[in-house]
Structures are given as C-alpha cells and as structure tokens.
Amino acid sequence: MRIRILCVGRLKDGPERELVDDYLARALKTGKQLGYRSVEEIEIASGSMQDEGERLLVKHAKGILVRLDERGEAWTSHDLSKRLARWRDAGEEAADLVIGGADGTSAAVASKARHTISFGPQTWPHRLVRVMLAEQVYRALSIEAGSPYHRE
C-alpha cells in the first residue's frame, strides 16, 4: 500500500519544508520494513475550490481517501496506526490523506472521503498542518514497528 499526503499549494523552502521532508523520509524507511510501498507528498496547484477538488480526485484515483477538516473526528496516533495496518492488510492500493486549500475541500472531495479527521477545533496554518500530518504518519508507522519513538 502507498501512503500519500495530497495537499493544495506548494510548500516553499524553509523549516517547515525541511521537517516535512525529514518525517516523510523517516516514514518511508520505517514503512518499507512493514510492507508499505511508498510514503510521499503530492502537491496540487491552487485555484478555485472546485478546480482543486478535481485535481485532488484525479491524483487520488484508488484506495482510501481521508480528508482533514476542523469538524472531523479526532483520531489518536494509535487509531491512525491501526487503520493504516488494517487497510494495508486488506489489500488497499493507497491511503491518501488530503489537506485542502485555504477554504477547505470541495463537496466532491468530501463526498469521496471515507473518513474526515481533525487536529482539533483550532485553525492551523497550512504549512504546520503538513508538518503535523507528516509527523503523525511517521509516528503511526513507528507504533506499528514497535519503535521507541512513540512513548506512552
């Protein structure tokens, strides 16, 4: 199974870019040992919410679609870890985690999403959400691997 973070906009060079790249590289290394084919980020060009939604759905194509929204469910790191493992074991092609644009995601993306999750009711800067999501993917895979990275 592939794990992909699909996001609207381009994250420029800087500390957030470095953190996202670092967490995704760590997640890929850990994930390969667990049977995940890839862990990657795919950036979609900004535009109208409808255009962004169409581009996101073209990139999604198959697998599980999970979108981030402040009104979504609050999953623990263990929840994400268990779900990723379950989806992989069920033969899903991909788990796509979607970060929408400034106005969120289109109705088309919302209707295709199997799950909507949240990092809480606060509004977070887009670039920090990318860092937080990349870290949570790494943490979820570390939990499955039994790594000491996630301490309870």
Backbone as a ProteinNet text record, in pm:
[ID]
protein_1_A
[PRIMARY]
MRIRILCVGRLKDGPERELVDDYLARALKTGKQLGYRSVEEIEIASGSMQDEGERLLVKHAKGILVRLDERGEAWTSHDLSKRLARWRDAGEEAADLVIGGADGTSAAVASKARHTISFGPQTWPHRLVRVMLAEQVYRALSIEAGSPYHRE
[TERTIARY]
85	0	89.4	43.3	111	41.7	119.4	64.7	103.1	0.7	28	-42.5	29.3	-30	-55.5	-183.1	-221.8	-257.1	-190.6	-214.6	-218.4	-297.5	-313	-205.4	-139.3	-36.9	102.5	198.4	338.5	401	467.5	538.2	678.9	710.4	839.9	949.7	1072.5	1186.8	1179.4	1227.2	1227.1	1215.2	1200	1199.1	1083.5	966.9	853.5	880.4	936.7	970.8	1070.1	1171.2	1272.4	1209.8	1118.2	1052.4	965.8	887.2	803.1	891	994.9	1083.9	1148.8	1191.1	1254.5	1156.8	1036	938.7	896.6	881.7	844.2	957	1081.5	1195	1200.5	1179.6	1176.4	1061	943.8	826.2	848.9	911.5	939.4	1031.7	1136	1230.8	1161.3	1082.4	1009	901.6	830.4	720.6	764	877.9	928.2	944.8	989.7	1008.3	875.2	766.8	634.6	548.1	603.6	529.1	457	487.5	430.4	522.4	464.4	545.4	606.8	532.9	585	513.9	580.8	524.2	568.8	471.4	508.6	408.5	450.9	367.2	345.2	222.2	190.2	122.7	181	127.2	39.2	-74.4	-172.4	-175.3	-183.6	-187.5	-311.4	-294.4	-405.8	-496.7	-619.3	-716.9	-848.9	-957	-1088.3	-1104.8	-1192.3	-1212.9	-1254.8	-1339	-1383.7	-1266.4	-1182.7	-1066.3	-969.1	-945.8	-857.6	-913.7	-1044.6	-1108.5	-1093.4	-1112.5	-1096.8	-953.8	-855.9	-715.4	-681.8	-735.4	-713.1	-770.5	-890.1	-954.9	-885.8	-829.2	-751.6	-629.6	-563.2	-445.3	-484	-603.1	-647.3	-672.9	-759.6	-794.4	-843.4	-758.6	-798.3	-753	-820.2	-780.1	-868.2	-816.5	-886.5	-855.5	-958.7	-941	-981.4	-889.1	-911.8	-882.3	-978.8	-953.8	-943	-865.3	-852.5	-949	-1018.6	-1113.7	-1133.1	-1144.5	-1156.6	-1281.1	-1378.9	-1501.1	-1496.5	-1380.4	-1366.7	-1350.3	-1334.9	-1313.6	-1171	-1153.9	-1020.4	-967.9	-869.8	-806.6	-679.7	-654.2	-526.2	-420.7	-296.5	-187.9	-205.2	-250.8	-276.5	-389.8	-493.9	-603.5	-549.6	-470.5	-415	-327.4	-244.7	-157.2	-236.8	-339	-421	-495.3	-546.1	-620.9	-529.1	-411.8	-318.4	-283	-254.8	-220.6	-339.1	-458	-577.6	-600.7	-586.9	-606.7	-500.2	-376	-268.5	-298.6	-336.3	-363.2	-485.8	-578	-697.5	-670	-547.8	-511.1	-544.1	-571.4	-597.5	-472.8	-495.3	-384.2	-313.6	-392.9	-334.5	-421.1	-356.2	-424.7	-382.1	-476.4	-448.9	-506.2	-420.2	-457.1	-456.1	-571.7	-589.7	-592.2	-507.3	-509.3	-558.2	-674.6	-733	-666.5	-720.7	-670.3	-720.7	-706.4	-742.9	-889.2	-975.9	-1118.9	-1162.8	-1068.1	-1102.5	-1107.1	-1190.6	-1202.2	-1340.5	-1350	-1476.6	-1575.6	-1701.1	-1804.6	-1774.8	-1716	-1682.6	-1578.9	-1478.3	-1376.4	-1440.1	-1521.8	-1588	-1673.9	-1742.5	-1830.3	-1751.7	-1632.4	-1549	-1468.9	-1453.5	-1372.1	-1441.7	-1366.7	-1420.3	-1418.9	-1324.1	-1312.3	-1274.8	-1317.5	-1274.9	-1219	-1093.9	-1028	-985.7	-954.8	-921.6	-804.1	-726.7	-623.7	-678.1	-809.8	-873.9	-954.7	-1028.6	-1117.3	-1045.6	-917.8	-844.6	-819.5	-791.4	-747.7	-595.8	-533.8	-388.3	-336.8	-220.2	-160	-134.4	-159.2	-146.5	-10.6	96	229.3	255	194.6	211	129.5	13.8	-67.4	10.2	81.4	163.3	268.2	334.5	436.2	369.6	257.3	189.7	142.5	89.4	42	158.4	266.2	383.2	437.6	440.2	488	395.2	265.3	170	178.6	205.9	227	351	459.4	580.3	552.8	482.8	451.7	366.1	266.3	178.8	258.6	350	431.8	529.7	580	669.7	597.9	472.1	392.7	379.6	344.4	329.9	461.8	572.5	704.1	754	686.3	731.2	851.4	870.2	981.3	961.7	1071.6	1059.8	1024.9	1014.7	981.6	852.5	751.4	624.5	626.6	635.7	635.3	499	457.1	325.3	340.2
-117.9	0	123.9	225.1	354.1	446.6	527.8	632.5	763.5	846.8	973.1	1086.6	1196.8	1320.3	1405.2	1426.1	1509.7	1646.3	1750	1881.8	1989.4	2090.2	2202.8	2305.9	2351.2	2453.9	2395	2482.5	2442.1	2492.8	2404.5	2443.1	2485.8	2613.2	2667.8	2620.2	2641.7	2606.3	2679.6	2613.9	2671.7	2561.5	2598.9	2498.6	2399.2	2443.7	2351.9	2249	2294.1	2203	2097.8	2143.4	2051.7	1948.1	1992	1898.9	1797.3	1842.7	1750.6	1648	1693.6	1602.2	1501.7	1548.9	1460.5	1354.5	1395.2	1298	1198.9	1245.3	1153.1	1055.6	1100.2	1008.9	904.4	945.8	850.2	752	804.9	719.3	618	660.7	569.2	456.4	491.4	390.1	290.2	339.1	251.3	173.6	242.5	180.4	68	81.7	-25.2	-155.6	-146.4	-265.8	-330	-251.8	-300.3	-338.8	-327.2	-365.1	-252.3	-128.4	-14.1	15.8	34.3	55.7	195	294.2	431.1	518.3	625.4	732.1	860.1	938.3	1055.2	1168.3	1284.3	1404.1	1443.7	1476.3	1522.8	1658.5	1759.1	1894.3	1919.6	1983.1	2015.9	2168.3	2218.1	2362.6	2425.1	2543.9	2619.4	2670.5	2700.8	2755.2	2768.4	2758.4	2759.5	2627.8	2628	2506.8	2390.6	2418.1	2312.7	2258.7	2348.7	2305.6	2224.8	2272.4	2198.9	2059.5	2052.4	1923.7	1828.1	1877.7	1792.9	1740.5	1828.5	1786.4	1685.5	1706.3	1610.5	1473.4	1472	1344.7	1273	1346.7	1283.5	1213.5	1278.5	1217.9	1100.6	1106.3	1000.3	869	868.3	752	629.8	564.3	440.4	441.5	359.5	342.6	421.2	441.6	511	659.8	740.8	886.2	936	1004.4	1063.1	1211.1	1294.4	1438	1498.9	1605.4	1679.6	1796.7	1813.8	1923.7	1945.5	2070.1	2100.3	2038.7	2000.2	1938.3	1785.4	1730.6	1586	1517.3	1385.5	1304	1323.9	1311.9	1318.5	1175.8	1140.8	1009	1021.1	921.1	915.4	863.2	873.5	818.5	667.6	602.9	457.7	426.3	509.6	489.6	491.2	591.1	601.1	480.1	440.4	325.8	198.9	173.5	52.7	55.1	170.4	180.6	160.3	222.5	202.9	55.2	-10.8	-153.8	-236.3	-204.3	-277.9	-259	-136	-109.6	-180.5	-177.5	-247.3	-396.4	-453.7	-597.4	-638.2	-543.4	-570.5	-555.2	-513.5	-503	-370.8	-267.3	-135.3	-89	-22.3	26	145.6	234.6	356.9	410.3	484.8	567.1	709.4	789	927.5	1019.3	1097.7	1191.6	1330.5	1396.9	1519.9	1642.8	1738.6	1870.4	1966.3	2024.6	2114.7	2250.4	2338.6	2474.4	2562.4	2691.4	2788	2778.4	2739.9	2728.6	2584.9	2494.3	2353.8	2274.9	2170.9	2085.5	2101.5	2065.9	2075.9	1970.6	1991	1893.6	1758.8	1760.2	1634.4	1555.5	1623.6	1556.5	1506.3	1589.5	1549.7	1425.7	1416.7	1301.5	1174.4	1187	1069.6	1022	1109.8	1075.4	968.3	864.6	760.5	806.6	893.2	946.8	1094.1	1169.4	1307.6	1317.6	1362.4	1370.6	1514.8	1539.7	1674.5	1671.7	1778.6	1801	1890.6	1896.5	1976.1	2088.6	2160	2264.4	2394.3	2405.6	2526.6	2530.9	2649	2664.8	2670.9	2581.7	2572.9	2626.9	2689.5	2731.9	2610	2626.2	2517.8	2448.5	2527.2	2466.7	2386.8	2426.8	2348.8	2220.5	2225.4	2103.6	1998.9	2041.2	1945.1	1880.1	1962.2	1907.5	1810.2	1850.9	1766.3	1635.6	1640.3	1518.5	1426.2	1482.3	1400.7	1334	1408.7	1351.9	1241.2	1260.2	1158.3	1031.7	1045	925.6	851.5	924.5	860.8	796.5	866.4	812.9	686.5	687.8	571.1	448.9	468.8	356.5	312.1	407.5	373.5	291.3	323.5	245.9	103.2	87.4	-47.5	-124.7	-56.1	-120.5	-148.4	-94.8	-113.6	-27	80.7	171.5	249.5	284.1	366.4	512.9	551.3	690.7	733.2	645.4	678.6	620.1	705.6	659.6	682.2	590.1	603.1	639.5
0	0	0	-69.3	-71.1	28.3	97.7	183.6	117.6	91.4	23.4	94.8	109.1	157.8	34.4	2.6	-110.8	-55.4	-103.1	-46	-153.8	-125.3	-216.9	-186.5	-291.3	-276.9	-268.1	-282.1	-278.5	-149.2	-79.5	41.7	2.8	24.7	-15.2	78.1	34.3	116.5	249.7	352.1	485.4	588.4	713.9	820.2	809	764.5	752.1	642.5	529.6	419.7	467.9	543.1	595.2	688.8	774.1	866.3	792.3	696.7	619.5	549.4	482.5	410.8	505.6	622.4	720.3	770.8	809.7	859.9	751.4	628.2	520.9	490.1	495.4	474.2	584.4	707.9	819.6	804	764.7	747.4	636.2	527.6	417.2	462.6	534.5	582.5	674.3	767.1	859	784.1	695.3	622.6	531.9	466	377.8	455.5	579.4	663.2	700.6	691.8	730	609.5	490.3	371.6	300.6	333.9	262.4	144.3	27.1	-93.1	-98.3	-52.5	-57.7	44.4	79.9	162.8	94.8	46.7	-30.9	-14.3	-59.6	-60.2	-205.9	-240	-374.5	-361.6	-424.6	-419.7	-541.8	-516.9	-620.1	-633.5	-755.7	-777.5	-714	-659.9	-602.2	-713.3	-676.2	-769.8	-699.3	-773.5	-708.4	-633.6	-534.3	-456.3	-546	-645.2	-736.2	-819.2	-871.5	-950	-864.1	-741.9	-651.1	-625.7	-601.8	-576.6	-692.9	-813.2	-931.6	-942	-918.9	-926.4	-816.4	-696.5	-587.8	-623.1	-677.4	-709.4	-825.4	-919.1	-1026.3	-967.2	-873.6	-810.1	-720.6	-660.6	-569.2	-643	-736.6	-818.6	-740.2	-661.8	-593.6	-447.9	-367.9	-228.6	-133	-14.2	93.9	84.8	92.6	94.6	232.7	298.5	430.6	417.6	452.8	442.5	580.8	589.5	713.6	712.1	823.4	838.5	987.4	1028.1	1171.7	1234.6	1153.2	1206.4	1202	1169.5	1158.3	1292.8	1285.8	1405.2	1456	1586.4	1645.2	1658.9	1579.2	1588.4	1671.1	1751.1	1820.7	1722.9	1763	1681.3	1667.3	1773.5	1767.5	1669.7	1668	1571.8	1428.7	1396.9	1262.5	1231.5	1326.2	1306.3	1277.1	1356.6	1338.2	1205.2	1168.5	1041.7	922.3	924.2	813.7	799.1	909.8	904.2	853.2	898.6	854.5	705.5	658	516	432.2	477.3	406	398.6	513.1	519.6	438.8	417.3	337.3	187.1	151.8	12	-54.6	25.9	-32.8	-108.7	-220.9	-302.8	-239.5	-179	-123.5	-10.3	77	176.4	145.9	96.8	60.9	167.4	229.2	333.9	270.9	268.9	193	282.9	247.9	309	201.1	221.7	122.5	121.8	40.7	30.2	142.9	127	230.2	271.5	179.2	209	233.4	248.1	273	144	143.4	26	-36.5	-161.7	-233.9	-183.6	-217.9	-183.3	-247.9	-367.5	-435.6	-356.1	-302.9	-221.4	-92.1	-30	95.3	74.3	-38.5	-62.1	-91.7	-146.6	-176.7	-54.9	43.7	160.7	244.2	276.2	362.7	508.4	539.7	675.5	668	768.6	786.9	927.5	936.4	1066.8	1094.2	1220.6	1264.1	1360.7	1358	1459.4	1569.9	1581.9	1685.4	1624.5	1708.8	1657.9	1619.4	1651.6	1616.7	1466	1417.3	1279.2	1279.9	1201.3	1197	1064.9	1064.1	937.5	848.7	721.8	625.2	633.8	641.6	643.1	770.3	882.4	1005.1	1000.2	936.6	922.7	844.1	742.8	666.5	754.1	835.8	926.7	1024.1	1082.5	1181.5	1118.9	997.4	933	895.9	842.8	810.6	937.2	1047.8	1174	1221.7	1208.2	1253	1168.8	1041.2	957.8	1007	1029.8	1082.8	1219.2	1305.4	1438.1	1426.2	1338.8	1321.1	1276.5	1183.6	1137	1245.2	1322.6	1433.3	1539.6	1564.4	1659.7	1610.2	1483.3	1428.4	1434.8	1411.7	1413.6	1554.1	1655.8	1793.6	1828.4	1755.6	1778.1	1907.3	1973.6	2094.6	2066.3	1938.7	1906	1976.1	1975.4	2040	2180.7	2276.9	2416.6	2476.7	2558.5	2621.5	2766.7
[MASK]
++++++++++++++++++++++++++++++++++++++++++++++++++++++++++++++++++++++++++++++++++++++++++++++++++++++++++++++++++++++++++++++++++++++++++++++++++++++++

